[in-house]
Amino acid sequence: MAGHADTLQDLRQPTRSLRHAIPATWAGFTSLHDAAMADGDVPTRIKEATALAISVVKRCDGCIAYHAKAAARAGATPGEVAELLGVALLMDGGTASVYAPRAWEAYNEFRASTTGDSWRDVPPAVVEVARDLDDRRDLADEASGRNGDQRPAAR
């Protein structure tokens, strides 16, 4: 799978084209987004981490990339993101066991690009869960005769 920054880049031109085709609608969406994500009783970092968890349940790779980047930039901590991804796993079950690791990977990709260290301040239990998920995926790949690069693409 390409990097999550590549997903955002791939969406840039079609998004620009659609925004020009429906400027009033897009402006309304932008206003809604800005109002919903503004700091308030709930800080922006938590709102973006929550949007990332919702992106997992919606199974939206573009949403995952966008909100992972926004959560990292807003200062969401690895612990906050991991716990919210756990809620997504609770609410969505099996499919979230595929999309939550993608979201975690995306968050860490963007966090590394903003801080230079994707694992700093990650609680040890979270690191252990991430390693366990990687091990389970590797075992599933071995059992099916695939390597990690042959996993089915997202819908």
Buried (B, 14 or more C-beta within 10 A) or exposed (E): EEEBBEBBEBBEEEEEEEBEEEEEEBEEEEEEEEEEBEEEEEBBBBBBBBBBBBBBBBBBBBBBBBBBBBBBBBBBBBEBBBBBBBBBBEEBEEBBBBBBBBBBBBBBBBBBEEEEEBEEEBEEEBEEBBEEBEEEBEEEBEEEEEEEEEBEEBE
